Every structure is written in C-alpha cells, then in structure tokens.
C-alpha cells in the first residue's frame, strides 16, 4: 500500500548553511534527521537488513522507500546520500526493530 504523504529526503540533507550556523549539525545526516537515529550495524539484525538492501535491485529499493513514504531521489532524480541507510531504517520499522511515532 502506498502512503498518502511522501517526505522528500533531499529536504532533510544538511546544507553548508546548516553546518555554518550550527556546528553540532556535523553529527547529523539525512538519516538522523528523518528517523532520529542511524542504523546500528553492530547489531546482526541491521547488518542483515543492509545486505538485503545492498543486494536488491536499486530501482526496486527506491520504489520501496517511496511506497513507505520517503522519496529518496533529489531534484535531478539521483538518490540522496545515505539512501540505502534510509531503506534499512524503513525495513527495520517493518521488522519491528524500530518503532515509528
């Protein structure tokens, strides 16, 4: 089922102005801004999800993210930085490893 609301990941990518205004933003990335956390790849469950995303067809993964409510393409239709991590986090929600608010 496709969601009604789609978040554009590109709108959450930190800009140079963000970094200049607030040095703490350096620790943030698009994944942290979207989910409030990043995938914990020290946990085998997240490593397994990463491998699943990495091995999957890129177009299918991009479509999966969009179906889950996050468009991972920028204005030029290129995936944003860390787009696979976004897919991992969405799969973590599906697997019950991460609760969505």
C-alpha positions as a Markdown table, in Angstrom:
| # | Residue | x | y | z |
|---|---|---|---|---|
| 1 | Unk | 0.0 | 0.0 | 0.0 |
| 2 | Unk | 1.4 | 3.4 | -1.0 |
| 3 | Unk | 1.2 | 6.1 | 1.6 |
| 4 | Unk | -0.7 | 9.4 | 1.1 |
| 5 | Unk | 2.1 | 11.5 | 2.4 |
| 6 | Unk | 5.6 | 11.4 | 0.9 |
| 7 | Unk | 8.6 | 13.0 | 2.6 |
| 8 | Unk | 11.3 | 14.3 | 0.3 |
| 9 | Unk | 14.6 | 13.1 | 1.8 |
| 10 | Unk | 16.5 | 15.8 | -0.1 |
| 11 | Unk | 14.7 | 18.4 | 2.1 |
| 12 | Unk | 16.5 | 16.8 | 5.2 |
| 13 | Unk | 20.0 | 16.8 | 3.8 |
| 14 | Unk | 22.1 | 19.2 | 5.9 |
| 15 | Unk | 23.3 | 22.2 | 3.8 |
| 16 | Unk | 26.5 | 24.1 | 4.2 |
| 17 | Unk | 24.5 | 26.9 | 5.7 |
| 18 | Unk | 23.2 | 24.5 | 8.4 |
| 19 | Unk | 26.8 | 23.5 | 9.2 |
| 20 | Unk | 27.9 | 27.1 | 9.4 |
| 21 | Unk | 25.0 | 28.1 | 11.6 |
| 22 | Unk | 25.3 | 25.1 | 14.0 |
| 23 | Unk | 28.5 | 23.1 | 14.2 |
| 24 | Unk | 26.6 | 20.3 | 16.0 |
| 25 | Unk | 24.8 | 19.5 | 12.7 |
| 26 | Unk | 28.0 | 17.8 | 11.6 |
| 27 | Unk | 26.9 | 14.8 | 13.6 |
| 28 | Unk | 23.6 | 14.8 | 11.8 |
| 29 | Unk | 22.9 | 13.3 | 8.4 |
| 30 | Unk | 19.7 | 12.8 | 6.4 |
| 31 | Unk | 19.0 | 9.5 | 8.2 |
| 32 | Unk | 19.3 | 11.0 | 11.7 |
| 33 | Unk | 17.1 | 14.0 | 10.6 |
| 34 | Unk | 14.4 | 11.6 | 9.3 |
| 35 | Unk | 14.5 | 9.0 | 12.0 |
| 36 | Unk | 16.2 | 10.5 | 15.0 |
| 37 | Unk | 18.8 | 7.7 | 14.8 |
| 38 | Unk | 21.0 | 5.8 | 12.4 |
| 39 | Unk | 21.1 | 2.1 | 11.7 |
| 40 | Unk | 23.2 | 0.2 | 14.3 |
| 41 | Unk | 25.3 | -2.0 | 12.1 |
| 42 | Unk | 26.9 | -3.6 | 15.2 |
| 43 | Unk | 23.6 | -5.5 | 15.6 |
| 44 | Unk | 23.3 | -8.5 | 13.3 |
| 45 | Unk | 19.7 | -7.7 | 12.5 |
| 46 | Unk | 20.7 | -4.4 | 11.0 |
| 47 | Unk | 23.7 | -5.9 | 9.1 |
| 48 | Unk | 21.3 | -8.5 | 7.6 |
| 49 | Unk | 18.9 | -5.7 | 6.5 |
| 50 | Unk | 21.9 | -3.8 | 5.0 |
| 51 | Unk | 22.9 | -6.8 | 3.0 |
| 52 | Unk | 19.3 | -7.3 | 1.8 |
| 53 | Unk | 19.2 | -3.7 | 0.7 |
| 54 | Unk | 22.6 | -3.8 | -0.9 |
| 55 | Unk | 21.8 | -7.0 | -2.9 |
| 56 | Unk | 18.4 | -5.7 | -4.0 |
| 57 | Unk | 17.7 | -4.0 | -7.3 |
| 58 | Unk | 18.3 | -0.3 | -6.8 |
| 59 | Unk | 15.1 | 0.8 | -8.6 |
| 60 | Unk | 13.0 | -1.7 | -6.5 |
| 61 | Unk | 14.6 | -0.3 | -3.3 |
| 62 | Unk | 13.9 | 3.3 | -4.4 |
| 63 | Unk | 10.3 | 2.3 | -5.2 |
| 64 | Unk | 10.0 | 0.6 | -1.8 |
| 65 | Unk | 11.2 | 3.7 | 0.0 |
| 66 | Unk | 8.6 | 5.8 | -1.8 |
| 67 | Unk | 5.9 | 3.3 | -1.0 |
| 68 | Unk | 6.9 | 3.7 | 2.6 |
| 69 | Unk | 6.6 | 7.4 | 2.4 |
| 70 | Unk | 10.1 | 8.7 | 1.7 |
| 71 | Unk | 11.2 | 9.8 | -1.7 |
| 72 | Unk | 15.0 | 9.2 | -1.8 |
| 73 | Unk | 15.6 | 11.0 | -5.1 |
| 74 | Unk | 16.8 | 14.5 | -5.4 |
| 75 | Unk | 15.6 | 17.1 | -7.9 |
| 76 | Unk | 17.9 | 15.6 | -10.6 |
| 77 | Unk | 16.4 | 12.1 | -9.9 |
| 78 | Unk | 19.6 | 10.8 | -8.3 |
| 79 | Unk | 19.5 | 9.0 | -4.9 |
| 80 | Unk | 20.4 | 11.2 | -2.0 |
| 81 | Unk | 23.5 | 10.4 | 0.1 |
| 82 | Unk | 22.7 | 7.5 | 2.6 |
| 83 | Unk | 19.6 | 6.4 | 0.6 |
| 84 | Unk | 20.4 | 2.8 | 1.4 |
| 85 | Unk | 20.5 | 3.6 | 5.1 |
| 86 | Unk | 17.1 | 5.1 | 4.8 |
| 87 | Unk | 15.9 | 1.9 | 3.2 |
| 88 | Unk | 17.4 | -0.1 | 6.1 |
| 89 | Unk | 15.6 | 2.1 | 8.6 |
| 90 | Unk | 12.3 | 1.5 | 6.8 |
| 91 | Unk | 12.9 | -2.2 | 6.8 |
| 92 | Unk | 13.8 | -2.0 | 10.5 |
| 93 | Unk | 10.4 | -0.5 | 11.1 |
| 94 | Unk | 8.7 | -3.3 | 9.0 |
| 95 | Unk | 10.7 | -5.9 | 11.0 |
| 96 | Unk | 9.7 | -4.4 | 14.4 |
| 97 | Unk | 13.3 | -3.4 | 15.2 |
| 98 | Unk | 12.4 | 0.3 | 15.2 |
| 99 | Unk | 9.1 | 1.8 | 16.3 |
| 100 | Unk | 7.7 | 4.7 | 14.3 |
| 101 | Unk | 6.0 | 7.5 | 16.1 |
